[in-house]
């Protein structure tokens, strides 16, 4: 008997590789054929090497042209007819909307992941209203809708965009703790280093980070400010490369580019900063906390789920460079022992609340529930092991052998 197919779709292969490899490995390890559909990029080859089948699915991830979106819906219909998946896993806005609509037409069970609401939900606009209407239609028959923070779930429920009985919370994308070990901070650093890890987007607070750096250096000229993450993507929210180059010329920031392994850069920093406008649960903060670094983030959805003000970091106001600068100066003024205490509090928090095994276990439970409703479509060896089934006998992640990834 052929292996049933689980089809996962997201807006980039990079996203699937960076955030979903633990789940993908668990699905493959339980005897399923795993297909990832996304616009092709260099990370597609890594997914194939990890045991997936990859299908290039062109999409205008950030556009709002109705003709292009209709073509995407047609592509999903053709894809599902060809692949006949037993379950569809949707991530990011276009796959969640148009993939789910196509799956509904063909009677394919859908599990959605609302990993933050993106720029479309930050302001009230025509785009926001259309996005809400599309979400309400596409999530109507979903078997499960996962959210990464309670604020986003409440927003969807209050607006009638999802049914309460199928919603659940995940601790972000989780983090494989075996791959992120506590690293001691450099002792007696004469120049405190603040690091922002993420895509170079306006709504990640990159501009506020640079403006705050300018303020901080008036009082602390030896302080360093680093940006790590990709800048070369098609996104109307992008901070242009020439703007970052101008900051570098001013010796305001250091741009480190995009890398596959963020750990050395986080370990070399004294504090990780994310002045985002809104998040699901930000992976960069989980990585920083797991390595034992204090964090500064905005007092917004997603960030407040990771940062406990005064415990493992500090919270600042969104879109307020002066307040961010104040928190950076306070962090720099703390004794090294106090920053270490904050870092270790962050490590304990991710151990207790954000272990990747918790995320995978919830997915396995959701697919088991689908299997019970669709008897015969999924393998008999259902995922009865729950979260424990995602670890090997030594407590390691099933994808522990994969090289580390991430460019922000």
C-alpha positions as CSV (number, residue, x, y, z in Angstrom):
1,X,0.0,0.0,0.0
2,X,1.3,3.4,-0.9
3,X,2.2,5.7,1.9
4,X,-0.5,8.4,2.5
5,X,0.7,11.9,1.8
6,X,0.9,14.9,4.1
7,X,1.2,18.1,2.1
8,X,2.7,21.2,3.7
9,X,2.6,24.6,1.9
10,X,4.2,27.8,3.0
11,X,5.3,31.0,1.2
12,X,9.0,30.1,0.9
13,X,11.1,26.9,1.0
14,X,13.3,28.9,3.4
15,X,10.5,29.1,5.9
16,X,9.8,25.4,5.7
17,X,13.5,24.6,6.3
18,X,14.0,27.1,9.0
19,X,10.9,26.5,11.1
20,X,9.3,23.2,10.2
21,X,12.2,20.6,9.9
22,X,11.4,19.0,13.2
23,X,7.8,18.5,12.3
24,X,8.7,17.3,8.8
25,X,11.2,14.8,10.2
26,X,8.6,13.5,12.7
27,X,6.0,13.0,9.9
28,X,8.5,11.2,7.7
29,X,9.6,9.1,10.6
30,X,6.1,7.9,11.2
31,X,5.8,6.4,7.7
32,X,4.2,9.2,5.7
33,X,5.1,10.6,2.3
34,X,6.0,14.3,2.9
35,X,5.4,16.9,0.2
36,X,6.4,20.5,0.6
37,X,4.9,23.0,-1.9
38,X,6.3,26.6,-1.9
39,X,8.1,29.0,-4.3
40,X,11.5,27.5,-5.0
41,X,14.6,29.0,-3.4
42,X,18.0,27.5,-2.5
43,X,16.5,25.8,0.6
44,X,14.4,23.6,-1.6
45,X,17.4,21.3,-2.2
46,X,17.9,20.9,1.6
47,X,14.3,19.8,2.0
48,X,14.7,17.2,-0.7
49,X,18.0,16.0,0.9
50,X,16.1,15.7,4.3
51,X,13.6,13.3,2.7
52,X,10.8,15.5,1.4
53,X,9.4,15.8,-2.1
54,X,9.4,19.4,-3.1
55,X,7.1,21.1,-5.6
56,X,7.7,24.6,-6.9
57,X,4.5,26.5,-6.3
58,X,4.8,30.1,-7.6
59,X,2.9,32.7,-5.6
60,X,2.8,36.4,-5.1
61,X,3.3,36.2,-1.4
62,X,2.9,39.9,-0.6
63,X,0.7,41.1,-3.5
64,X,-3.0,41.7,-3.6
65,X,-3.8,41.3,-7.3
66,X,-7.0,39.3,-7.6
67,X,-6.0,37.7,-10.9
68,X,-2.7,36.4,-9.5
69,X,-4.5,35.1,-6.4
70,X,-7.1,33.3,-8.5
71,X,-4.3,31.6,-10.5
72,X,-2.8,30.5,-7.1
73,X,-6.2,29.0,-6.1
74,X,-6.2,27.1,-9.4
75,X,-2.7,25.9,-8.9
76,X,-3.7,24.5,-5.5
77,X,-6.7,22.7,-7.0
78,X,-4.4,21.1,-9.6
79,X,-1.8,20.3,-7.0
80,X,-4.2,18.6,-4.6
81,X,-5.8,16.6,-7.4
82,X,-2.4,15.4,-8.5
83,X,-1.0,14.6,-5.0
84,X,-4.2,13.5,-3.3
85,X,-3.0,14.4,0.2
86,X,-4.6,12.8,3.3
87,X,-4.0,16.0,5.3
88,X,-3.1,19.6,4.2
89,X,-0.9,21.7,6.6
90,X,-1.1,25.4,5.7
91,X,1.3,28.2,6.9
92,X,1.4,31.9,6.1
93,X,-1.4,33.9,4.7
94,X,-1.7,32.8,1.0
95,X,-1.3,29.1,1.7
96,X,-3.7,29.4,4.6
97,X,-6.3,31.1,2.5
98,X,-6.1,29.7,-1.0
99,X,-4.7,26.3,-0.1
100,X,-7.5,25.9,2.5
101,X,-10.2,26.9,0.0
102,X,-8.9,24.4,-2.6
103,X,-8.7,21.7,0.0
104,X,-12.3,22.4,1.1
105,X,-13.5,22.0,-2.5
106,X,-11.9,18.5,-2.7
107,X,-12.8,17.4,0.8
108,X,-9.2,17.3,2.1
109,X,-8.8,17.8,5.9
110,X,-7.0,21.1,6.7
111,X,-4.8,22.0,9.7
112,X,-3.8,25.7,9.7
113,X,-1.1,27.6,11.5
114,X,-1.6,31.4,12.0
115,X,2.0,32.3,12.9
116,X,1.5,36.0,13.4
117,X,-0.8,38.3,11.4
118,X,1.7,40.3,9.4
119,X,1.5,43.8,8.0
120,X,-2.0,43.3,6.7
121,X,-3.4,43.2,10.3
122,X,-1.2,46.0,11.8
123,X,-3.4,48.8,10.5
124,X,-7.1,49.0,9.6
125,X,-7.3,49.2,5.9
126,X,-9.2,47.8,2.9
127,X,-6.5,45.1,2.7
128,X,-7.2,44.2,6.3
129,X,-10.9,43.9,5.7
130,X,-10.4,41.8,2.6
131,X,-7.9,39.5,4.5
132,X,-10.4,39.0,7.3
133,X,-13.2,38.1,4.8
134,X,-10.9,35.6,3.1
135,X,-9.8,34.1,6.4
136,X,-13.4,33.7,7.6
137,X,-14.2,31.8,4.4
138,X,-11.1,29.7,4.2
139,X,-11.0,28.6,7.9
140,X,-14.7,27.7,8.0
141,X,-14.2,24.0,7.7
142,X,-10.7,23.5,9.0
143,X,-10.1,20.5,11.3
144,X,-7.7,22.5,13.5
145,X,-6.5,26.1,13.5
146,X,-3.3,26.7,15.6
147,X,-2.3,30.2,16.8
148,X,1.0,31.1,18.3
149,X,-0.3,33.6,20.9
150,X,-3.6,34.2,22.7
151,X,-4.0,37.7,21.4
152,X,-4.2,36.5,17.8
153,X,-6.6,33.8,18.7
154,X,-8.8,36.2,20.5
155,X,-8.8,38.6,17.6
156,X,-9.9,35.8,15.2
157,X,-12.6,34.6,17.5
158,X,-14.0,38.0,18.3
159,X,-14.2,38.8,14.6
160,X,-15.8,35.4,13.8
161,X,-12.9,34.4,11.6
162,X,-12.5,30.9,13.1
163,X,-14.6,28.5,15.2
164,X,-13.6,28.3,18.8
165,X,-14.0,24.5,19.0
166,X,-11.2,23.9,16.4
167,X,-8.6,26.5,17.7
168,X,-5.6,25.8,19.9
169,X,-2.4,27.5,21.0
170,X,1.2,26.5,20.1
171,X,4.4,27.8,21.7
172,X,5.5,29.4,18.4
173,X,7.4,27.1,16.1
174,X,9.2,25.8,19.2
175,X,12.9,25.3,19.5
176,X,15.1,22.2,19.6
177,X,16.9,22.8,23.0
178,X,19.6,20.2,22.2
179,X,20.8,22.4,19.4
180,X,20.9,25.7,21.4
181,X,23.2,25.4,24.4
182,X,23.8,28.2,27.0
183,X,27.0,30.1,26.0
184,X,28.8,32.3,28.5
185,X,28.8,36.0,27.6
186,X,32.1,37.7,27.0
187,X,33.2,39.1,30.4
188,X,34.3,42.6,30.9
189,X,33.3,43.8,27.3
190,X,34.2,47.4,26.9
191,X,31.7,47.8,24.1
192,X,28.2,46.3,24.7
193,X,26.9,44.6,21.6
194,X,23.2,44.7,20.7
195,X,22.0,42.4,18.0
196,X,18.8,42.3,15.9
197,X,18.1,39.1,14.1
198,X,15.4,39.1,11.5
199,X,14.4,39.9,8.0
200,X,15.2,43.5,7.3
201,X,11.6,44.8,7.3
202,X,10.1,48.0,8.6
203,X,7.6,46.1,10.8
204,X,10.4,44.2,12.5
205,X,11.5,47.6,13.9
206,X,14.8,47.8,12.0
207,X,14.4,51.6,11.5
208,X,13.7,52.1,15.2
209,X,16.7,50.0,16.1
210,X,19.0,52.3,14.0
211,X,17.4,55.4,15.4
212,X,17.8,54.1,19.0
213,X,21.4,53.2,18.2
214,X,22.0,56.9,17.3
215,X,20.5,58.0,20.7
216,X,22.4,55.4,22.7
217,X,25.8,56.3,21.2
218,X,25.5,59.9,22.4
219,X,25.9,58.5,26.0
220,X,27.7,55.3,25.2
221,X,29.8,55.9,22.1
222,X,31.6,52.5,22.3
223,X,28.3,50.5,22.0
224,X,27.9,48.3,19.0
225,X,24.7,47.6,17.0
226,X,24.4,44.6,14.6
227,X,21.8,43.6,12.1
228,X,21.6,39.9,11.0
229,X,19.2,38.7,8.4
230,X,18.2,38.8,4.7
231,X,17.6,42.1,2.9
232,X,17.2,40.8,-0.7
233,X,13.5,39.8,-0.8
234,X,10.5,41.2,-2.7
235,X,8.5,42.8,0.0
236,X,6.9,46.3,0.1
237,X,7.9,46.4,3.8
238,X,11.6,46.0,3.1
239,X,14.2,48.3,4.5
240,X,16.2,49.1,1.3
241,X,19.8,47.9,1.1
242,X,21.0,51.4,0.4
243,X,19.5,52.6,3.7
244,X,21.4,49.9,5.6
245,X,24.5,50.8,3.6
246,X,24.1,54.5,4.7
247,X,23.9,53.4,8.3
248,X,27.0,51.4,7.9
249,X,28.8,54.4,6.3
250,X,27.8,56.4,9.3
251,X,29.3,53.6,11.5
252,X,25.9,53.4,13.2
253,X,25.3,49.7,12.6
254,X,27.1,46.6,11.4
255,X,25.2,44.6,8.8
256,X,26.2,40.9,9.1
257,X,24.2,39.6,6.2
258,X,22.2,36.4,6.2
259,X,23.7,33.2,7.7
260,X,22.7,29.6,8.2
261,X,23.9,29.4,11.8
262,X,22.9,32.3,14.1
263,X,24.3,30.8,17.3
264,X,27.8,32.3,17.1
265,X,26.4,35.7,16.5
266,X,23.9,35.5,19.4
267,X,26.7,34.1,21.7
268,X,28.9,37.1,20.8
269,X,26.2,39.6,21.6
270,X,25.4,41.0,25.1
271,X,21.7,41.5,24.3
272,X,19.3,40.5,21.5
273,X,16.8,43.1,20.5
274,X,13.5,42.8,18.5
275,X,11.5,46.1,18.2
276,X,8.8,44.4,16.2
277,X,5.3,45.9,15.6
278,X,3.6,42.5,16.0
279,X,4.6,38.8,16.1
280,X,3.4,35.2,16.4
281,X,6.0,34.0,18.8
282,X,9.4,35.3,17.5
283,X,11.9,32.5,16.9
284,X,14.8,34.9,17.3
285,X,13.9,35.6,20.9
286,X,13.5,31.9,21.7
287,X,17.0,31.3,20.2
288,X,18.5,34.2,22.3
289,X,16.9,33.0,25.5
290,X,17.9,29.4,24.8
291,X,21.6,30.5,24.5
292,X,21.2,32.5,27.7
293,X,21.1,36.1,26.5
294,X,18.8,38.8,27.9
295,X,16.4,40.3,25.4
296,X,14.7,43.6,24.7
297,X,11.5,43.5,22.7
298,X,8.4,45.6,22.2
299,X,5.3,45.3,24.3
300,X,3.2,43.7,21.6
301,X,1.5,40.4,20.8
302,X,4.0,37.6,20.5
303,X,6.9,39.3,22.1
304,X,5.2,39.6,25.5
305,X,4.7,35.8,25.4
306,X,8.5,35.4,25.5
307,X,9.8,38.4,27.5
308,X,8.9,38.9,31.1
309,X,9.8,42.5,31.9
310,X,12.7,42.6,34.5
311,X,12.9,38.8,34.6
312,X,14.5,37.6,31.4
313,X,14.7,40.9,29.6
314,X,13.0,44.3,29.1
315,X,9.9,45.5,27.2
316,X,9.7,48.8,25.4
317,X,7.0,50.7,23.5
318,X,6.6,49.9,19.8
319,X,7.6,52.5,17.2
320,X,9.4,54.5,19.9
321,X,13.2,54.7,19.4
322,X,13.6,56.9,22.5
323,X,12.0,54.3,24.7
324,X,14.0,51.5,23.0
325,X,17.2,53.5,23.6
326,X,16.3,54.0,27.2
327,X,16.0,50.2,27.7
328,X,19.3,49.6,25.9
329,X,21.1,52.1,28.2
330,X,19.5,50.4,31.2
331,X,20.6,47.0,30.0
332,X,24.2,48.2,29.4
333,X,24.3,49.7,32.9
334,X,23.4,46.4,34.6
335,X,26.2,44.4,36.2
336,X,27.3,41.4,34.2
337,X,25.9,39.1,36.8
338,X,22.4,40.6,36.5
339,X,22.5,40.2,32.7
340,X,23.5,36.6,33.2
341,X,20.7,36.1,35.7
342,X,18.2,37.4,33.1
343,X,19.8,35.1,30.4
344,X,19.4,32.0,32.6
345,X,15.8,33.0,33.4
346,X,15.2,33.0,29.7
347,X,16.7,29.6,29.3
348,X,14.4,28.2,31.9
349,X,11.4,29.7,30.3
350,X,12.1,28.2,26.9
351,X,12.8,24.8,28.5
352,X,9.4,24.9,30.3
353,X,7.2,26.5,27.6
354,X,8.8,26.4,24.2
355,X,10.4,23.0,23.6
356,X,9.9,22.0,20.0
357,X,8.6,18.6,21.2
358,X,5.4,20.4,22.5
359,X,4.7,21.8,19.1
360,X,5.2,18.5,17.3
361,X,3.2,16.6,19.8
362,X,0.2,18.9,19.2
363,X,0.5,18.4,15.5
364,X,0.6,14.7,15.9
365,X,-2.5,14.8,18.1
366,X,-4.3,16.9,15.6
367,X,-3.5,14.5,12.7
368,X,-4.5,11.6,14.9
369,X,-7.9,13.2,15.3
370,X,-8.2,13.7,11.6
371,X,-7.3,10.0,11.2
372,X,-10.1,9.0,13.5
373,X,-12.6,10.9,11.4
374,X,-11.2,9.7,8.1
375,X,-10.6,6.0,8.9
376,X,-8.4,4.3,6.3
377,X,-6.9,7.5,4.8
378,X,-4.0,7.6,7.3
379,X,-1.7,4.9,8.4
380,X,-2.8,2.5,11.2
381,X,0.3,3.4,13.2
382,X,-1.2,6.7,14.3
383,X,0.9,9.1,16.3
384,X,0.0,7.6,19.6
385,X,3.4,8.5,21.0
386,X,2.5,12.2,21.3
387,X,5.3,14.6,22.0
388,X,7.6,11.8,23.4
389,X,7.6,10.2,19.9
390,X,9.5,13.1,18.5
391,X,12.6,12.4,20.5
392,X,15.0,9.5,20.1
393,X,16.1,7.3,23.0
394,X,18.7,9.8,24.1
395,X,16.3,12.7,24.2
396,X,17.7,14.3,21.0
397,X,15.7,16.0,18.3
398,X,15.0,13.7,15.3
399,X,16.7,16.3,13.0
400,X,19.6,16.9,15.3
401,X,22.0,15.9,12.6
402,X,20.9,18.6,10.2
403,X,23.1,21.6,9.9
404,X,21.8,24.7,11.6
405,X,20.0,27.2,9.5
406,X,18.6,30.7,9.6
407,X,19.4,34.0,8.1
408,X,17.0,35.9,10.3
